[in-house]
Amino acid sequence: MNEQKTLSPSEKRAWLRLARAPNVGPVTFQALIARYGKADRALAELPRLARRGGGDTRPIPSEDDANRELEALTKLGGRLIASAEPEYPRGLSALEAPPPVISVLGRATLLERDMVAVVGARNASGIGRRLATSLARDLADAGLLVVSGMARGIDTAAHEGALEGGTCAVVAGGVDYVYPAENARLHESLRKDGAIVSELPTGFVPQARHFPRRNRIISGLSRGVIVVEAADGSGSLITANYALEQSREVFAVPGSPLDPRAKGTNRLIREGATLTESAADVLEVLGPILGRGFPEAKSLPLFSEAAVFPDPETTQLRERITEALSPAPIEVDEVVRLSGAPAPAVQSVLLELELAGRLARHPGGRVSWR
């Protein structure tokens, strides 16, 4: 995690431009900041790094692009918070690679509170929605900020139950984009009395590939994730898996074995999630850790110019690393082992390949050919 400070307007524009640059995800962003120290220095190096990775250079967002995004967000009454700034949520700061920037609409000060996520099925049962509403209301009354994804079903019920006490929606599009359309009134209520968070620009239309990113933020913000109803393979289970990777607590509400919406939650309980029937079950587990720091994330290997070796060693190194990669995801540690190269050197080559658009990153510190 970077040392936190308030960024100047020019530093924030550079931070935003780097976050929006082609092929720069959270891991790559953190690697670039670790390697070059400042966003503007990293921006200057992007074309060279992409060429080293064997790709074509693509346009980098300009200062005007950054100004337009910031002005659009300000006009909505929102604000952009960079991961280097003290207002950035503590839970996200503790992630191995936090989202470089988040947009916040509504009451940004709510993000200072301890949070708990309540998620579940879109096609939720009536009893599931009632339970989600009750759980969220009781947890909010206990002082927790309830986080969910503003989807129909369990998410909507959780937001509605916690609205008076405090709730935050993490969305897969821009903070101003209402999805689903039926939640227009809820969106307006969250703008007034809650908070809406996204790592994507204003006006951005949600796409399927962005929902896992949203789920990662939901769990990252939270002390624990409560799953009310979830079929096997559902997005709610993805959120629970992220919670486990992030060393967060996982809670699950049991259901009938005859209901497909209970298969996921019942499996979570069998695998060790806390069986949850009321807010008291959640508070009993979370009580001792509220107000404390989050578990420290695994540190990424250091990046430095020292890891960039002169030719011909660089050519040999690249060959060993590329031979270790395949279309199937593989852990970075395994790439290091197979290539026999120092970890910082491997990370440098992977960084260049990703900026060239040739490498994809996956959950759990895995990489593959794109």
N, C-alpha and C positions, 0 to 999 in steps of 0.2 A: 504494500500500500504506500502511495506517495505521501510525503509530508504535506499536511493540509495548510492552505493559505487562501486568502481571497484573491482571485485573479483580477488583474487590471482589465479594462475593456479590450485592449489589444491582445492580451494573453488569452482571454476567453474566446475571442474570434479565432485565434490560431488553434486553440484546443478544439473548438467546434469544427473547424475546417479539417483537422486531422481525423476527428471522429467520423466525419462524413466522406472521407477520401475512399476511392475504390479499393476493395479488398482489405480494408482495415476494420477488423472486428475487435472485441475487447482484449483478447490475448495479444494480438498484434499491436494494438495501441499501447498497451502496457509495456511491451517489449521495446517499442520505439522510444517511449519516454525514458525507460531505463537506460537505453543505449545513448540517446542524444541529450537528455536532460530537459529540453524544452520542446514544445510543440512546433515552434517556428523552425527550429533546426531540423527536426524530423521531416517537416514538410519539404524542406529544401533537398533532402536526401531521397525522397520517395522515387523520383524517376530513375535515379542511378540504381537503387536497390531492385526495382522492378526489372530493369534491364539485366542485372546480374542473375536474376531468377529465370531469365529466358522469356520474359513477356514483353508486350508492348506497353508503353506509357499511356495512361489514360488521364483525362483532364482532372485536375484537383480543384475542389470547390474554391472559388475566389473569395476575397474579402467582401465583395458585394453580395455574393451568395450567402455568406454568414450573416451579414447585416440584415438581409431580407428575412432570413429565418428568425433572427432575434427580434426584429421589429414586428413580425407577424405574431409571435408569441406574446410580446409585450402588449400589443393591441388587444389581445384576448384577455389580458389581465393575468397572464401566466409568467413564469420565469424559467430560465435555464440554469441548472446547477451542475457544475463540473465535479468530477470525482476527486479533484484536488482541493475542493473548497470545504470549509468546516460545516456548512449546512447540509452537505451530502449525507444521506441516511447511513447510520452506523452499520446496519446489517449489510448493505451493499458494499460499503467500504471494506468489510471483512472478507469479501469474496476473493478468490484467487485472481480473477480478472474482472473487476467491476465494469458495468457499462460506463464508458467515458463521460457521457452526459445524460442527464434526464431532464425532460420537460415536465413542469408541474403546473397544473391549473387548479385553482381553489386555494385552500388554506395550507400553504407549504409548511407552516409551523407544526402541523399535525404529525409530520414525518419525524419529529424529534421523539415521539412516544415509542414505547415498546409495542410491537405489532404481533398479531397472530392471523394466519390465513384461514379462511373457510372457503372450500371449493367443492365442486361436485358436478353431477350430471346436468346436462342441458334439459333433457327430457325427464326431469325429476318427478317423483311421485308427490302427491299432495302432502303426505305425512313427512316426506323428506324436506320439502320446502318449509313446512311449519317448524320442524326441528332446527333447520338452518337459521331461520329468523329468530327463534328463541335463544339458540346458542350465541348468535352474534350479538343480540341485545344484552344478554347477561355478561358477555366478555367485555363489551364496550362499557357497560355500567361499572365493571371492575377496573376500568382505566386503560384497557388495551385498545389500540387502534386495529380495527378489523379490516384485513386486506382481502380482496378477491378480484376477479377478472371481468366483471360486468357482463358476463354472458347470461343468457336466459337460464331459468331454472334455479339451481342452488346458489349461484353467484348473486343473482338479482335478489333472492330472498335474504341472503346474508347482508348485502348492502342496505336493504330496506330496514332490516332489524337493527342495524348498528348506526343508522344515519344520525340519530339524535346524540348518541354517545361518542361517535367518531368512526369514520370508515374511509378507506382509500381504494380506488379502482386502478388497477394496472391494465393498460389496454395495448392491443397489438397494432394499432394504427396511431395517427396523430391524436394528441389530447383533445382536439376539437372535433374529431370524427366520431359520430354517434353510431355505434355498432353493438348489438343489432338496433335497427331503427325504432323498434318498439320501446327501447329504453331511453327515448329522448327526454322524458320527464325525469327519470333517474339521473341522467347525465346533468341536467340543469340543477338538480338538488345537490349533486356532488360538487359542482362548480361553486355553489353557494355555501354549503355547510360541510363538505368533505374535501377530498383531494383526488385528482386524476393524474396519473403518472405514465409516461411513455419514454422510451429511448429513441423514438423515431420523430421525424420532423412534423410540424403542424400540417394538416391537410392530407397526411399520408393515409391511403386506403389499406386496411388490413389485408394481408396475404397469408396463406396457410403456413408458409415457412417461418412467419414471424411469431406464431403463437407459442412455440417452445421457448423463444426468447422472452416473451411475456411471462411464461410460467416460471422461468429461472429468476426473474425479478420478484415475482410474488413470493416465492420461497426464500429468496435472499433477504428481503426486507424483514422477514418474520422470524420470531423465536420458535414457532412451530407451525405445522400445516395440519389442518383438520379436514379430512375427506368424509363427506356425508353420504354421497351415493356415487358410485363409479363403476361402469362396466369394464371388463378387461380391455386393455389397450387404449383407454380414454386419456384425454389431456390431463385430467385430475391426477392420474397415476404418474404421468410425466412430472407434474409438480411435486408429488411425493418423492419420486426418485431424485429430483434435484435437491429436495430437502435433506435426504439422506447423504448425498454427496457433500452438502454444505454443513453437515453435522448439526442439523436442526432436528427438533422433535417431530415425530409423526403420530397423528391421532386418527382413528377411524371409527365411524359409527357402524355397528353391526346391522345386518339385515337378513331377510329370509333367503335361504338357499335357492328358493324357487324364483327369486327376482333377479334378472340379469344385472340390474343396477347395484346389487349387493355383492356380486362376485369379486369386484376389485377391492372393496372395503374389507370383506371377510378375509381375503387373501393377505391384505396388509396386516390384519390382526394376527393371523397365523405366523407371519414373518416377524412379529415383534412390535407392531404399532400399538399404542395405548388404546384399549377399548374405551370408547367415549359415549356416554349417555347424557351428559350434562356439562355445563361450563365448569362445575366443580372438579370434574375429572381432569380437565385441562389445566386449571389453576393449581391443582395439587402438584402437577409435574413442573409447570413453568414458574411457579412462585419463587423457588430458591434462586433462579437465574435472572429474574427480572431486574433491570437496572444495572446489570453487570455487562462486561464486555462480551463480544461474540467470539466463538472459537476462531483461532487464527488459521487463515488459509495457508496451504502449502505454498512456499515461496517459489517463484519461477527462477530458473537458472539465470545468472547475471549475463547481460549482453554488453559487449564492449568491442571497440575497434580491434582490440587485441585478438578477438576471435576470428578476424578476417585475415587469413594467411596469404602470403604471396604465392603466385603460381610458381611451379606446377603443383605445389601441395594442395592448393585450393581445388584444382581440377580433380585430383585423386580423391579428395575429401567429398566433393560433390557426387562423384561416381559411387562411392560407398554408401552415401546417404540415400541417393535415388534408388539404388538397388534394394535398399531395405524397405522402401515404400511400395505400396500396392493400392489397388482400388478399394481393398478392404481396410477399415480403420485399424490402426496399430498404435499402441501407447508410445509416446515420445521416448520414455525410458528404454523401451525395446529398440527403437531406432538407434539410440546412443549405444546400446549393447552390441547390436548387429554391425554397426559401422565401425566400432572401436575408436570413435573420435570423441574429443572432450565435449561435454554437454553444451557449454556456451557456443562452441563452433557449430554443433548440430543445430542449435536454436537459431543461429544466425542464418544458416542456409535455409532452414524451414521458413524463416521470416521472409527471405527474398523470394522463395517459391510461392508463398501465399500472396505477397504483393504483386507477383506476376500473374496471379489468377490460376495457378497450377495446383495449389494445395488447398484442401478443405480441412477444417478443424471440427472435431466432434466432442460431445460431452465426455468427461472422464480423462481429459488430457490426451486424446487420441487424434491422429492425423491420417489422411489418405490422399491419393491423387484425386483431383477434382474431375 
